[in-house]
Amino acid sequence: MNFYGLLAADHKLIVADQASEEREMTKKRVVTRVEGVVQGVYFRDYAQKEARELELSGWVRNRPDGTVEAVLEGETEKVEQMIAWLHTGSPQAEVKTVQVTEEQPLGDKTAFAIRYN
């Protein structure tokens, strides 16, 4: 490889690094609270399936007050899609409200899970 080939190779590395940084900048993490008829209607199972299809990290759990809490992390567009899904939920759910609180992304890459605590 000649000098110009090395320059071209270096340029591709720089472009790849910039693209990687841009993807990291488009990450989003939110904590959500879903109110309504959302327990006992397979809400968590459907949420897990949807989140995994969207390649999101995080978890979902029932709360003692009858709400469902979910933490979502991933690409901004996919997190927004999941938030939209939460407004409808599982087929038997009757969602009243969805509260969303944005947090700093942690870089979580674990599979989306159902929590039982």
JOPEDA-V807498 format. One line per field, one symbol per residue. phi: phi as a letter, one per 30 degrees, with the letter a starting at -180 (. if undefined). psi: psi as a letter, one per 20 degrees, with the letter a starting at -180 (. if undefined). A space follows every 10 residues. Layout:
BEGIN
phi: ???
psi: ???
END
This chain:
BEGIN
phi: .deddddddd dddddddddd dddddcdbbb cbbcckdbci bieddddddd ddddicckab adcedjcccb cbbldedddd dddddedcid eddbdcbbcb bdbdecidbd ddbcccb
psi: paghgggggg ghgggggggg hhghhjqqpq pqppqbniqj kkggghgggg hhhjlqrbrq qqqhjirppp pppbpghhgh ghggghigbr hiqnpgqopp pqrpqikpjq qprpqk.
END
